[in-house]
């Protein structure tokens, strides 16, 4: 099928042809025949590089109204925004920022690219552009299985369909074990294929040879090199690039340093590009590796360094990239040979095998259309585990996607949002919404009933919801939902702000400890050599914390992680640079940036909640003064306004550092 045969305007046909896309791949033809360009719902389970982006564009460009493209990661949102912005005459918006706004600035956009959390927030805040969407494309739909964002994705899709039942939905994935079940839930046609524009060979390397799935057994000239080094050298000798997956940041950096010493293909110009910002130990290690034509990629890198590495690898200026598994679900960085060295992940209690789905995501990066004649995905074995690796991952079907909605954390968040957003005002109405989720499609919705009742009781007890005669969110409940925090975080903030309002001294450290000690904040691990110093610091500054350190109730070690995070953020807000933070706390620049972004968002939410408490305190204080006057006594001081001011000052200091 030719692009000119599609129901596209001439300007779009010319655009695709200028990009070298004149005819469709077989999976794309199947998607067209399933109605993707005719407003039909489609689930496309297609391998990486088989043309899913064009399938998405066909749906969005032929839709009878604006379209939404949902991505799991901000980095992927930027990549897709740039791709869609090249479409002639198409207005594209990207929504990945704060969660507490209605974002009505997108009402004139033809395509909006957003994370599922941002779409969920827009629904909660009543954004009008959401209700006008004619087409919704969901990238990486298998992330319904993810404990973090999976429940948000399925509830958001359920609500979008309630807002506009005739909405076209196109769901995309490269690796999903039960695509038919997802298609059935979405009432969509399933297009499933294993076709790739570049052949993919998968195998296991052991004892000097790769045993491929098709029966080929290829010897590798190791020259007494470690297995991974030998595999990288062999791929480079054949004119390809290598992408190596390992299980931790430390391993990625260490392997990159070892491979750089091999002198495969120097890239001094990339090292020079990294150099000016290489002020931390992570940046220095990256620049050093790049001199030898090798780089590493993980979440601790500066955003600028990640961009340099990704672009240099795409342009073949870097020949080898060592990465953690997060890259497999992120931006597009294909290579001739993908080497999966580590297939286990540390969980805190031990090492567990990686899911088949995740390993297959890594496999999918092998082979660059137009540049590589084939792609190879190779697992590294050590004799005793070769057969088990082959059985577990080579040719195996990925695990079925399963809903993760039946847990207290996501359920309390989405139950409150459903009631506060007007989607349900009774238990029956709430059950009706939950009945349209992926969980209810897979299992009996009644399995949620007891847990839902428990969540409703909690929301009632914390003053966020009323259950008398139906279901209704209180002013506090609507605020907590609107600012997009977990209701548990909302309750923690209320308690901590009330404590702070009665304190004699409230500092930036007080406020940062307050938000870092919430459910929504990720805190830093405390090393053994840090615990004593942090404990001493806590005792000296006890009057600045909302927790009583000397009479601590709970996990003190965990709270020390909260304190460490608050201290480094206080230093960051006070002007400390990334190098200083790295030296003092051992936290990489990318992590500092993410912590600061999270804290700024939580401070914004905390400010709104604190203002609500301050407004309520005015009325309470007036009543208290009247009662005290009648009794001849005085009221206790509770200075909410000073707390609000301090929250605002702290947030602004962090935001200034982001800018």
ROVODREN-824976 format. One record per residue (C-alpha): chain; x, y, z; residue in one letter. Coordinates in nm, 3 decimals. Layout:
BEGIN
- A X Y Z A
...
% end
This chain:
BEGIN
- A 0.000 0.000 0.000 X
- A 0.134 0.343 -0.101 X
- A 0.114 0.652 0.122 X
- A -0.071 0.827 -0.162 X
- A -0.352 0.572 -0.128 X
- A -0.423 0.679 0.230 X
- A -0.702 0.923 0.321 X
- A -0.451 1.200 0.393 X
- A -0.431 1.559 0.274 X
- A -0.167 1.622 0.006 X
- A 0.051 1.821 0.246 X
- A 0.086 1.518 0.472 X
- A 0.152 1.281 0.182 X
- A 0.429 1.512 0.061 X
- A 0.571 1.535 0.413 X
- A 0.597 1.158 0.453 X
- A 0.743 1.112 0.106 X
- A 1.007 1.374 0.181 X
- A 1.092 1.163 0.488 X
- A 1.142 0.862 0.261 X
- A 0.811 0.699 0.354 X
- A 0.643 0.612 0.025 X
- A 0.495 0.271 0.100 X
- A 0.368 0.106 0.415 X
- A 0.515 -0.185 0.608 X
- A 0.290 -0.493 0.634 X
- A 0.188 -0.419 0.998 X
- A 0.095 -0.064 0.898 X
- A -0.119 -0.198 0.615 X
- A -0.293 -0.426 0.866 X
- A -0.363 -0.127 1.092 X
- A -0.515 0.065 0.802 X
- A -0.731 -0.234 0.710 X
- A -0.843 -0.248 1.076 X
- A -0.971 0.109 1.041 X
- A -0.704 0.317 1.215 X
- A -0.757 0.593 0.955 X
- A -1.136 0.558 0.975 X
- A -1.196 0.647 1.340 X
- A -1.187 0.283 1.450 X
- A -1.032 0.171 1.777 X
- A -0.717 -0.035 1.728 X
- A -0.464 -0.210 1.953 X
- A -0.138 -0.247 1.759 X
- A 0.106 -0.496 1.912 X
- A 0.400 -0.451 1.677 X
- A 0.777 -0.495 1.719 X
- A 1.005 -0.196 1.773 X
- A 1.092 -0.017 1.445 X
- A 0.796 -0.169 1.257 X
- A 0.621 0.166 1.217 X
- A 0.399 0.230 1.520 X
- A 0.460 0.606 1.506 X
- A 0.316 0.626 1.155 X
- A 0.014 0.423 1.269 X
- A -0.039 0.681 1.544 X
- A -0.005 0.970 1.300 X
- A -0.258 0.816 1.061 X
- A -0.512 0.802 1.344 X
- A -0.445 1.156 1.465 X
- A -0.434 1.320 1.121 X
- A -0.761 1.162 1.009 X
- A -0.952 1.211 1.335 X
- A -1.259 1.432 1.344 X
- A -1.111 1.668 1.602 X
- A -0.806 1.718 1.824 X
- A -0.589 1.425 1.930 X
- A -0.393 1.325 2.238 X
- A -0.073 1.120 2.238 X
- A -0.007 0.966 2.581 X
- A 0.351 0.871 2.672 X
- A 0.499 0.716 2.987 X
- A 0.807 0.940 3.015 X
- A 0.885 1.310 2.978 X
- A 1.186 1.233 2.759 X
- A 0.965 1.039 2.521 X
- A 0.716 1.329 2.520 X
- A 0.987 1.564 2.398 X
- A 1.093 1.321 2.125 X
- A 0.735 1.275 1.999 X
- A 0.663 1.647 2.023 X
- A 0.957 1.716 1.793 X
- A 0.841 1.447 1.549 X
- A 0.481 1.568 1.532 X
- A 0.584 1.935 1.514 X
- A 0.734 1.862 1.172 X
- A 0.386 1.784 1.034 X
- A 0.290 2.079 0.806 X
- A 0.018 2.305 0.940 X
- A -0.033 2.104 1.259 X
- A -0.029 2.278 1.596 X
- A 0.132 2.057 1.862 X
- A 0.138 2.114 2.238 X
- A 0.331 1.924 2.502 X
- A 0.198 1.886 2.857 X
- A 0.450 1.749 3.104 X
- A 0.479 2.025 3.364 X
- A 0.308 2.090 3.696 X
- A 0.005 1.879 3.784 X
- A -0.202 2.150 3.952 X
- A -0.327 2.354 3.655 X
- A -0.611 2.317 3.404 X
- A -0.383 2.378 3.100 X
- A -0.654 2.538 2.891 X
- A -0.372 2.674 2.672 X
- A -0.409 2.358 2.461 X
- A -0.757 2.432 2.330 X
- A -0.620 2.542 1.990 X
- A -0.374 2.253 1.943 X
- A -0.440 1.977 1.693 X
- A -0.222 1.730 1.886 X
- A -0.129 1.733 2.254 X
- A 0.156 1.510 2.378 X
- A 0.131 1.434 2.750 X
- A 0.214 1.186 3.022 X
- A -0.078 0.989 3.164 X
- A -0.034 1.167 3.500 X
- A -0.070 1.502 3.327 X
- A -0.388 1.389 3.149 X
- A -0.528 1.260 3.479 X
- A -0.452 1.597 3.639 X
- A -0.614 1.784 3.350 X
- A -0.932 1.577 3.397 X
- A -0.933 1.650 3.772 X
- A -0.891 2.022 3.705 X
- A -1.170 2.035 3.447 X
- A -0.954 2.121 3.145 X
- A -1.190 2.186 2.856 X
- A -0.949 2.060 2.590 X
- A -0.974 1.708 2.731 X
- A -1.348 1.688 2.665 X
- A -1.299 1.781 2.298 X
- A -1.056 1.498 2.216 X
- A -1.163 1.290 1.919 X
- A -0.863 1.057 1.922 X
- A -0.640 0.922 2.200 X
- A -0.321 0.731 2.120 X
- A -0.158 0.544 2.409 X
- A 0.207 0.455 2.362 X
- A 0.355 0.163 2.561 X
- A 0.010 0.043 2.670 X
- A 0.168 -0.259 2.840 X
- A 0.253 -0.018 3.124 X
- A -0.097 -0.091 3.250 X
- A 0.104 -0.356 3.436 X
- A 0.326 -0.101 3.616 X
- A 0.255 -0.055 3.987 X
- A 0.320 0.318 3.974 X
- A 0.153 0.456 3.663 X
- A -0.053 0.152 3.556 X
- A -0.361 0.231 3.769 X
- A -0.347 0.596 3.660 X
- A -0.339 0.492 3.295 X
- A -0.638 0.257 3.320 X
- A -0.852 0.495 3.528 X
- A -0.766 0.783 3.296 X
- A -0.868 0.579 2.991 X
- A -1.191 0.481 3.166 X
- A -1.273 0.847 3.240 X
- A -1.181 0.966 2.891 X
- A -1.429 0.717 2.747 X
- A -1.699 0.842 2.984 X
- A -1.634 1.202 2.882 X
- A -1.664 1.112 2.513 X
- A -1.794 0.759 2.441 X
- A -1.736 0.787 2.065 X
- A -1.367 0.866 2.110 X
- A -1.118 0.676 1.894 X
- A -0.852 0.496 2.100 X
- A -0.533 0.355 1.951 X
- A -0.308 0.158 2.187 X
- A 0.050 0.073 2.091 X
- A 0.301 -0.174 2.232 X
- A 0.600 -0.374 2.118 X
- A 0.581 -0.636 2.393 X
- A 0.253 -0.749 2.543 X
- A 0.150 -1.103 2.627 X
- A -0.227 -1.054 2.625 X
- A -0.292 -0.790 2.361 X
- A -0.624 -0.957 2.282 X
- A -0.746 -0.893 2.637 X
- A -0.653 -0.523 2.618 X
- A -0.824 -0.497 2.279 X
- A -1.137 -0.659 2.420 X
- A -1.139 -0.412 2.712 X
- A -1.108 -0.115 2.477 X
- A -1.358 -0.262 2.227 X
- A -1.083 -0.237 1.965 X
- A -0.957 -0.435 1.667 X
- A -0.631 -0.618 1.738 X
- A -0.342 -0.589 1.494 X
- A -0.061 -0.819 1.601 X
- A 0.257 -0.894 1.406 X
- A 0.615 -1.013 1.448 X
- A 0.731 -0.849 1.122 X
- A 1.033 -0.618 1.146 X
- A 1.208 -0.414 0.874 X
- A 1.539 -0.551 1.005 X
- A 1.569 -0.919 1.095 X
- A 1.631 -0.986 1.463 X
- A 1.843 -1.280 1.576 X
- A 1.836 -1.368 1.945 X
- A 2.074 -1.597 2.126 X
- A 2.287 -1.677 2.430 X
- A 2.663 -1.629 2.452 X
- A 2.851 -1.896 2.644 X
- A 3.195 -2.051 2.627 X
- A 3.315 -1.838 2.336 X
- A 3.014 -1.878 2.107 X
- A 2.667 -1.735 2.045 X
- A 2.399 -2.002 2.012 X
- A 2.121 -1.832 1.815 X
- A 1.757 -1.931 1.824 X
- A 1.763 -2.028 1.455 X
- A 2.030 -2.292 1.519 X
- A 2.337 -2.092 1.412 X
- A 2.636 -2.129 1.644 X
- A 2.883 -1.845 1.591 X
- A 3.231 -1.845 1.745 X
- A 3.359 -1.516 1.887 X
- A 3.729 -1.438 1.900 X
- A 3.759 -1.352 2.267 X
- A 4.138 -1.308 2.297 X
- A 4.110 -1.377 2.672 X
- A 3.876 -1.078 2.707 X
- A 3.572 -1.085 2.938 X
- A 3.256 -1.207 2.758 X
- A 3.089 -0.867 2.727 X
- A 3.408 -0.703 2.602 X
- A 3.454 -0.977 2.342 X
- A 3.094 -0.933 2.218 X
- A 3.134 -0.556 2.192 X
- A 3.464 -0.588 2.006 X
- A 3.316 -0.837 1.761 X
- A 3.020 -0.610 1.680 X
- A 3.248 -0.312 1.625 X
- A 3.476 -0.515 1.401 X
- A 3.169 -0.589 1.186 X
- A 3.096 -0.216 1.157 X
- A 2.806 -0.205 1.403 X
- A 2.738 -0.043 1.739 X
- A 2.674 -0.210 2.073 X
- A 2.417 -0.129 2.338 X
- A 2.490 -0.311 2.666 X
- A 2.231 -0.344 2.943 X
- A 2.346 -0.392 3.303 X
- A 2.152 -0.388 3.629 X
- A 2.278 -0.075 3.808 X
- A 2.426 0.268 3.758 X
- A 2.752 0.168 3.917 X
- A 2.785 -0.128 3.682 X
- A 2.707 0.093 3.380 X
- A 2.980 0.339 3.474 X
- A 3.233 0.071 3.561 X
- A 3.174 -0.123 3.239 X
- A 3.195 0.196 3.031 X
- A 3.532 0.276 3.188 X
- A 3.661 -0.077 3.118 X
- A 3.543 -0.070 2.756 X
- A 3.686 0.277 2.700 X
- A 4.029 0.145 2.799 X
- A 4.008 -0.100 2.509 X
- A 4.057 0.190 2.266 X
- A 3.783 0.081 2.027 X
- A 3.694 0.416 1.867 X
- A 3.794 0.744 2.032 X
- A 3.541 1.029 2.043 X
- A 3.737 1.329 2.179 X
- A 3.486 1.578 2.033 X
- A 3.203 1.423 2.239 X
- A 3.422 1.430 2.550 X
- A 3.487 1.800 2.485 X
- A 3.114 1.865 2.446 X
- A 3.048 1.697 2.781 X
- A 3.351 1.857 2.947 X
- A 3.225 2.208 3.041 X
- A 2.947 2.064 3.259 X
- A 3.145 1.765 3.387 X
- A 3.187 1.908 3.737 X
- A 3.073 1.605 3.936 X
- A 3.218 1.256 3.970 X
- A 2.944 1.125 3.736 X
- A 3.015 1.390 3.472 X
- A 3.390 1.337 3.492 X
- A 3.344 0.961 3.450 X
- A 3.123 1.020 3.145 X
- A 3.370 1.257 2.979 X
- A 3.655 1.015 3.048 X
- A 3.468 0.721 2.894 X
- A 3.363 0.928 2.592 X
- A 3.728 0.985 2.502 X
- A 3.741 0.613 2.426 X
- A 3.418 0.620 2.223 X
- A 3.205 0.473 2.504 X
- A 2.930 0.629 2.715 X
- A 2.691 0.526 2.989 X
- A 2.329 0.624 3.034 X
- A 2.127 0.628 3.357 X
- A 1.892 0.850 3.556 X
- A 2.176 1.015 3.751 X
- A 2.309 1.203 3.447 X
- A 2.238 1.568 3.385 X
- A 1.964 1.614 3.126 X
- A 2.217 1.789 2.900 X
- A 2.455 1.494 2.921 X
- A 2.180 1.242 2.848 X
- A 2.087 1.440 2.538 X
- A 2.448 1.456 2.418 X
- A 2.492 1.081 2.469 X
- A 2.166 0.987 2.295 X
- A 2.229 1.211 1.995 X
- A 2.593 1.103 1.960 X
- A 2.493 0.736 1.969 X
- A 2.219 0.789 1.709 X
- A 2.470 0.970 1.486 X
- A 2.721 0.684 1.536 X
- A 2.975 0.921 1.690 X
- A 2.973 0.693 1.995 X
- A 3.005 0.325 1.918 X
- A 2.922 0.173 2.257 X
- A 2.658 0.263 2.516 X
- A 2.624 0.099 2.859 X
- A 2.278 0.151 3.009 X
- A 2.042 0.051 3.285 X
- A 1.710 -0.113 3.183 X
- A 1.520 0.219 3.201 X
- A 1.661 0.311 2.859 X
- A 1.478 0.017 2.701 X
- A 1.141 0.182 2.767 X
- A 1.262 0.531 2.683 X
- A 1.402 0.715 2.385 X
- A 1.494 0.565 2.050 X
- A 1.858 0.449 2.053 X
- A 1.893 0.136 1.835 X
- A 2.217 -0.058 1.781 X
- A 2.343 -0.345 1.564 X
- A 2.400 -0.564 1.868 X
- A 2.216 -0.545 2.198 X
- A 2.395 -0.727 2.480 X
- A 2.198 -0.809 2.793 X
- A 2.469 -0.882 3.046 X
- A 2.254 -0.874 3.361 X
- A 1.913 -1.040 3.382 X
- A 1.856 -0.998 3.756 X
- A 1.766 -0.693 3.963 X
- A 1.831 -0.625 4.331 X
- A 1.497 -0.578 4.511 X
- A 1.624 -0.488 4.857 X
- A 1.596 -0.842 4.983 X
- A 1.778 -1.025 4.706 X
- A 1.809 -1.060 4.330 X
- A 1.507 -1.147 4.116 X
- A 1.500 -1.232 3.743 X
- A 1.389 -0.954 3.511 X
- A 1.047 -1.002 3.352 X
- A 1.043 -1.144 3.000 X
- A 0.859 -0.832 2.883 X
- A 1.140 -0.606 3.005 X
- A 1.414 -0.817 2.845 X
- A 1.222 -0.824 2.518 X
- A 1.204 -0.444 2.532 X
- A 1.584 -0.450 2.538 X
- A 1.595 -0.700 2.250 X
- A 1.377 -0.465 2.047 X
- A 1.654 -0.204 2.035 X
- A 1.862 -0.428 1.808 X
- A 1.883 -0.335 1.442 X
- A 1.866 0.011 1.287 X
- A 1.647 0.031 0.974 X
- A 1.840 0.162 0.676 X
- A 2.177 0.121 0.845 X
- A 2.198 -0.233 0.984 X
- A 2.145 -0.543 0.766 X
- A 2.026 -0.726 1.079 X
- A 1.997 -0.688 1.453 X
- A 2.132 -0.918 1.721 X
- A 2.019 -0.953 2.081 X
- A 2.255 -1.158 2.294 X
- A 2.222 -1.273 2.654 X
- A 2.548 -1.330 2.839 X
- A 2.564 -1.663 3.024 X
- A 2.822 -1.831 3.243 X
- A 2.799 -2.202 3.171 X
- A 2.561 -2.313 3.442 X
- A 2.282 -2.068 3.351 X
- A 2.296 -2.080 2.969 X
- A 2.010 -2.327 2.932 X
- A 1.790 -2.153 3.190 X
- A 1.848 -1.815 3.024 X
- A 1.758 -1.957 2.685 X
- A 1.444 -2.120 2.819 X
- A 1.332 -1.813 3.013 X
- A 1.393 -1.540 2.756 X
- A 1.473 -1.662 2.403 X
- A 1.151 -1.717 2.211 X
- A 0.945 -1.696 2.530 X
- A 0.615 -1.512 2.541 X
- A 0.609 -1.197 2.759 X
- A 0.404 -1.211 3.076 X
- A 0.038 -1.110 3.047 X
- A -0.038 -0.752 3.151 X
- A -0.230 -0.742 3.478 X
- A -0.405 -0.449 3.643 X
- A -0.244 -0.312 3.957 X
- A -0.547 -0.107 4.068 X
- A -0.635 -0.332 4.365 X
- A -0.396 -0.168 4.613 X
- A -0.464 0.097 4.876 X
- A -0.233 0.366 4.738 X
- A -0.373 0.395 4.385 X
- A -0.728 0.321 4.493 X
- A -0.751 0.595 4.757 X
- A -0.609 0.844 4.504 X
- A -0.849 0.753 4.225 X
- A -1.155 0.707 4.447 X
- A -1.112 1.062 4.581 X
- A -1.048 1.201 4.231 X
- A -1.353 1.020 4.094 X
- A -1.582 1.168 4.359 X
- A -1.418 1.514 4.359 X
- A -1.433 1.527 3.978 X
- A -1.807 1.458 3.968 X
- A -1.781 1.114 3.810 X
- A -1.961 0.953 4.107 X
- A -2.177 1.081 4.395 X
- A -2.275 0.746 4.545 X
- A -2.133 0.400 4.609 X
- A -2.330 0.273 4.311 X
- A -2.186 0.545 4.088 X
- A -1.835 0.471 4.211 X
- A -1.883 0.100 4.141 X
- A -2.002 0.191 3.792 X
- A -1.679 0.384 3.722 X
- A -1.462 0.105 3.860 X
- A -1.655 -0.146 3.651 X
- A -1.515 0.020 3.337 X
- A -1.151 -0.030 3.440 X
- A -0.909 -0.290 3.310 X
- A -0.915 -0.452 3.656 X
- A -1.290 -0.514 3.631 X
- A -1.245 -0.649 3.279 X
- A -0.989 -0.903 3.399 X
- A -1.147 -0.992 3.730 X
- A -1.470 -0.952 3.922 X
- A -1.516 -0.587 4.020 X
- A -1.658 -0.709 4.350 X
- A -1.302 -0.799 4.450 X
- A -1.247 -0.424 4.491 X
- A -1.554 -0.375 4.709 X
- A -1.408 -0.435 5.056 X
- A -1.092 -0.240 4.976 X
- A -1.299 0.044 4.831 X
- A -1.510 0.060 5.149 X
- A -1.190 0.072 5.353 X
- A -1.060 0.358 5.136 X
- A -1.391 0.548 5.170 X
- A -1.371 0.512 5.549 X
- A -1.017 0.650 5.547 X
- A -1.112 0.948 5.328 X
- A -1.407 1.017 5.559 X
- A -1.187 0.998 5.870 X
- A -0.933 1.243 5.724 X
- A -1.202 1.497 5.638 X
- A -1.170 1.467 5.261 X
- A -1.501 1.300 5.188 X
- A -1.851 1.275 5.336 X
- A -2.057 0.956 5.319 X
- A -2.390 1.078 5.462 X
- A -2.663 1.018 5.205 X
- A -2.416 0.955 4.923 X
- A -2.058 1.051 4.845 X
- A -1.928 1.407 4.834 X
- A -1.578 1.551 4.850 X
- A -1.515 1.820 5.110 X
- A -1.331 2.142 5.029 X
- A -1.012 1.979 5.157 X
- A -1.077 1.666 4.947 X
- A -1.129 1.869 4.631 X
- A -0.808 2.062 4.702 X
- A -0.605 1.745 4.758 X
- A -0.737 1.595 4.435 X
- A -0.678 1.915 4.238 X
- A -0.315 1.956 4.349 X
- A -0.258 1.592 4.250 X
- A -0.118 1.437 4.565 X
- A -0.195 1.109 4.734 X
- A -0.468 1.161 4.999 X
- A -0.222 1.017 5.250 X
- A 0.020 1.295 5.155 X
- A -0.266 1.542 5.198 X
- A -0.338 1.412 5.548 X
- A 0.034 1.419 5.637 X
- A 0.063 1.778 5.513 X
- A -0.240 1.889 5.715 X
- A -0.095 1.740 6.035 X
- A 0.254 1.878 5.973 X
- A 0.132 2.230 5.882 X
- A -0.081 2.240 6.197 X
- A 0.228 2.143 6.397 X
- A 0.444 2.403 6.220 X
- A 0.185 2.675 6.282 X
- A 0.236 2.628 6.657 X
- A 0.619 2.622 6.640 X
- A 0.830 2.916 6.751 X
- A 1.075 2.882 6.462 X
- A 0.989 2.774 6.109 X
- A 1.277 2.763 5.860 X
- A 1.327 2.642 5.505 X
- A 1.457 2.317 5.656 X
- A 1.129 2.281 5.847 X
- A 0.929 2.313 5.528 X
- A 1.152 2.081 5.327 X
- A 1.146 1.816 5.601 X
- A 0.767 1.851 5.599 X
- A 0.728 1.774 5.226 X
- A 1.008 1.517 5.213 X
- A 0.829 1.319 5.484 X
- A 0.523 1.256 5.267 X
- A 0.406 0.954 5.070 X
- A 0.468 1.123 4.734 X
- A 0.835 1.209 4.791 X
- A 1.122 0.977 4.706 X
- A 1.404 1.017 4.957 X
- A 1.774 0.935 4.948 X
- A 1.937 0.630 5.100 X
- A 2.148 0.696 5.410 X
- A 2.487 0.526 5.414 X
- A 2.621 0.383 5.737 X
- A 2.887 0.652 5.758 X
- A 2.619 0.923 5.730 X
- A 2.372 0.798 5.992 X
- A 2.564 0.922 6.296 X
- A 2.625 1.270 6.156 X
- A 2.262 1.305 6.051 X
- A 2.141 1.193 6.396 X
- A 2.362 1.453 6.565 X
- A 2.239 1.721 6.325 X
- A 1.879 1.624 6.400 X
- A 1.931 1.657 6.774 X
- A 2.090 2.001 6.735 X
- A 1.808 2.127 6.511 X
- A 1.519 1.947 6.678 X
- A 1.326 2.270 6.728 X
- A 1.304 2.312 6.347 X
- A 1.129 1.981 6.271 X
- A 0.763 1.889 6.281 X
- A 0.869 1.550 6.422 X
- A 0.987 1.511 6.782 X
- A 1.332 1.361 6.732 X
- A 1.391 1.276 7.098 X
- A 1.056 1.096 7.119 X
- A 1.050 0.961 6.766 X
- A 0.763 0.732 6.676 X
- A 0.814 0.526 6.365 X
- A 1.114 0.425 6.155 X
- A 1.395 0.659 6.259 X
- A 1.632 0.526 5.991 X
- A 1.375 0.601 5.722 X
- A 1.326 0.952 5.864 X
- A 1.702 1.009 5.842 X
- A 1.660 0.957 5.466 X
- A 1.394 1.227 5.478 X
- A 1.632 1.457 5.665 X
- A 1.919 1.391 5.424 X
- A 1.694 1.476 5.130 X
- A 1.566 1.791 5.301 X
- A 1.921 1.906 5.382 X
- A 2.052 1.860 5.030 X
- A 1.748 2.042 4.889 X
- A 1.801 2.325 5.136 X
- A 2.163 2.352 5.022 X
- A 2.052 2.340 4.657 X
- A 1.792 2.613 4.713 X
- A 2.059 2.817 4.892 X
- A 2.281 2.813 4.582 X
- A 2.506 2.509 4.624 X
- A 2.616 2.371 4.285 X
- A 2.591 2.012 4.166 X
- A 2.956 1.944 4.247 X
- A 2.907 2.055 4.609 X
- A 2.592 1.842 4.647 X
- A 2.777 1.544 4.502 X
- A 3.067 1.589 4.746 X
- A 2.846 1.640 5.053 X
- A 2.575 1.385 4.989 X
- A 2.692 1.157 4.707 X
- A 2.387 1.239 4.496 X
- A 2.422 1.265 4.117 X
- A 2.308 1.577 3.925 X
- A 2.014 1.408 3.754 X
- A 1.883 1.289 4.090 X
- A 1.921 1.635 4.244 X
- A 1.719 1.784 3.959 X
- A 1.440 1.528 3.997 X
- A 1.431 1.572 4.375 X
- A 1.408 1.949 4.332 X
- A 1.127 1.916 4.075 X
- A 0.933 1.679 4.302 X
- A 0.984 1.904 4.605 X
- A 0.876 2.214 4.412 X
- A 0.555 2.038 4.304 X
- A 0.485 1.919 4.660 X
- A 0.558 2.264 4.799 X
- A 0.309 2.410 4.555 X
- A 0.048 2.160 4.674 X
- A 0.141 2.221 5.039 X
- A 0.105 2.597 4.992 X
- A -0.251 2.553 4.865 X
- A -0.343 2.322 5.154 X
- A -0.179 2.554 5.409 X
- A -0.372 2.851 5.270 X
- A -0.691 2.647 5.312 X
- A -0.598 2.576 5.675 X
- A -0.512 2.943 5.732 X
- A -0.852 3.052 5.599 X
- A -1.023 2.800 5.826 X
- A -0.814 2.912 6.121 X
- A -0.948 3.268 6.091 X
- A -1.296 3.151 6.173 X
- A -1.174 2.918 6.446 X
- A -0.963 3.192 6.603 X
- A -1.258 3.430 6.609 X
- A -1.472 3.170 6.786 X
- A -1.187 3.089 7.024 X
- A -1.131 3.453 7.112 X
- A -1.500 3.495 7.185 X
- A -1.501 3.186 7.407 X
- A -1.180 3.295 7.579 X
- A -1.315 3.643 7.646 X
- A -1.626 3.494 7.804 X
- A -1.403 3.276 8.022 X
- A -1.160 3.558 8.098 X
- A -0.869 3.369 7.931 X
- A -0.644 3.393 7.620 X
- A -0.626 3.188 7.298 X
- A -0.327 2.979 7.191 X
- A -0.119 3.117 6.904 X
- A -0.119 2.934 6.570 X
- A 0.054 3.133 6.296 X
- A -0.058 2.975 5.970 X
- A 0.020 3.282 5.761 X
- A 0.390 3.270 5.853 X
- A 0.400 2.903 5.754 X
- A 0.239 2.985 5.419 X
- A 0.496 3.259 5.361 X
- A 0.784 3.026 5.441 X
- A 0.644 2.757 5.209 X
- A 0.617 3.011 4.929 X
- A 0.972 3.139 4.983 X
- A 1.114 2.787 4.983 X
- A 0.925 2.688 4.669 X
- A 1.035 3.001 4.485 X
- A 1.398 2.936 4.577 X
- A 1.379 2.584 4.430 X
- A 1.200 2.703 4.117 X
- A 1.469 2.966 4.061 X
- A 1.730 2.689 4.062 X
- A 1.526 2.494 3.804 X
- A 1.526 2.799 3.577 X
% end
